[in-house]
């Protein structure tokens, strides 16, 4: 097994020709948010990745192996919910409200100018539709926003190398809840439902 302990964010400083020749690994978000994992690259080599605690690997980053070889990281497509504003019944500000409510529940969110992406959760999907937003299931790469206090670009406890098969374990009850009905929070918090049947007609009304 080849050890990897160095990461170049987005291949900084490397010539394009070197990146083109490099091996690659395709990793989902659950793996990329860990600082220690094992993976097989496109050349069939077994890699043992040991990065500093709290490091998050993003699509486009480059791993540097102990033998000096380079390994490009590709963010794997995975099941996600894409959230967009309903032009018929809402406004782009609805996305801001959605981001606030999701963030208040410690949900990891990828922020885009015209949409949000989160991991599948039927409870949150229903909540978002009730806010007049469009929620669709997609298969895309996931690059959630890093927390403001993140070490190495990730602020949630997921930087700890837990072995959960789902990466949205946000049921931890932090003090940010300010005492407002903790039992209700547990009910609405992310549950283990990764259902693909989340498409809804129109803008999510009458569900």
N, C-alpha and C positions, 0 to 999 in steps of 0.2 A: 504493500500500500504506500502510495506517495503522499507525503504530508504537505498540506497547504496552510500557511499561517500569515499570508499577506494578501491584501486586497487593494486594487487600484480603482477608485471610484470612476466609473464611466471610461475606464482605460486611459486615464489622464497621462499625457506625455508619451503615449505609445504611437508609433507610426501605423497608419492604416494597413500597410502590407503585413505587419506582424499580427495584427488582429485577424486579418483574413486567413492567415495560415494556422491560427491557434485552434486548439480543440475547443469544444463547447460542452456545457451542461445545461439542461433545461429543468428548471426548478419551480415548483409552485410556491405560493406565499408562505405556507406552513413551514416549508424547509428554509426559505430564504430569511425568515426572521430569527432563525437559530444561529448561534455562533459556532456550534460544533455539530457536524453531521458527516455522514459518509455518502459518497455518490460515485457513479461510474460515468466517465466523460465519453465524448463521441469517438474516442480512439480506443475505448474498452479498458482504460486504466482505472483502477480503484483509487479514489482520492479520500483522504481523511482530512477534513477541513477543521482547523482549530484557530479561530479568529478571536480577537479580544472580546471579552464579555460585553454584551450590549450591541455588538455590531450587527447591522442589518444589510443583507446582500440584495442589491437592486438589479433589475434587468439592465444589461449594458455594462455592469461592473466586470472587472477582470481579476481572476484569482491567479496568484503567482505561486507555483509549486516549488518545493525545496530544490528541485533540479533546474530551476530557472524557467521552466516551460510555462506558457500562458494558457489560461482556460477562460473563455468568454462565458458569461452567464446570460442565459435567455430566460425571461419570465414566461412560465408556462401558462397557457390559457386554462381557466378554471371556471367553475360555476359561480356566477355572481348575479346580483340584482342591479340593474341600471335604472336610475331614478331621474326622471326628467319632468319639467314643469308642463302643465297642461295649458296650452295657449288659449283654449276655448273658455276655460273656467278659472284660470289662475294667472300668475305672473312669475317672472324669474325670482322674485323675492321669496316665493314659496320654497325654493331650494335652500335659501339661507335659513329659513325656519326649520326645514328638515335637517340640515346639517347641525343646527343647534340642538335639536331634540335627540338626534343620534349621538352626538358628542357627549351629551349629558348622561347617556347610558353607556359611555365608554365603548361605543361601537367604532371599529376601525373603518375609515372612510377614505376613498380616493376622490379627491376634489378635482373637477374639471369645470371650465367656464360655463358649460351648458348642461352638465349632469353630474350626478354622484354615483359612486359604485360601492356596494357593501357585499359582504358574504350572505348567502341565502338564509333567510329567517322569515317564516310565515307570519309571525306576530308583528314584526316590524313592517312587513309588506302591507298588511292590513292597515296598520297605523298610518303609513305613508299615503295609501290610497284615500283614506279618510281625510287627508290634508289636501286632496285634489291634485295629487301627483300621479304620474304614470310610472308604473313599476313593471319592468320586463326582465325575464331571465335571459342571460347571455353567457357565452363562453369567451372570456377575455382574460388578459393578464391583469394582475392586481398589484397596484403600487399605492397602498394607503398612506395618508399623510403622517409624517413623523410627529411625535409629541413635542411640545415646546421644551420639555426637560429631558428629551431623549439623549441617551448616550449612544453615539454612533448612528443616530438617525431614527431611533425607535424608542418611544416612551412608555410602552405598555409592558406588563409583566411577561409578555411573550418572548422577550429576549432571554428569559430563563429557559433552559432547554427541556421543557416538559415534553412528554411523549404523546400529547393529545393528538388525535387524528383530525380534530377540527381546530381551527385557529381563531375561533371567535369566542373563547371562553371568558366572556365579560360579565359573569354573574357575581364578581366580587363587589361587595358593598362598601364603597368609599365614603368618606365623610362629606363629599360634595353633595350628598343627598339632603343635607341640612335637616334631617329628621322628618322629612315629608313622606310619611306613609311608606316605610321600608318594605312592608309586605307587598304593596302594590308594585314597587320597583322590581321585586323579584319576579312578579308575574309577567311584567312587560319586558324584562331583560331578555337577552338573547337565549333562545332555547335551541335544542339540537335538531331542529327541523331543517333539512336541506332539500326541501321539495322542489322539483323543477316546474311544478304546475303553479306558476305565479303570474301568468299572463292574465291581464284583465282588460275588458273592453273599455273603450272611451278613456276617461281620465280617472278611473278608479272609483266612480260613484256607485252607490247602491250595492255595495258588496257586504 
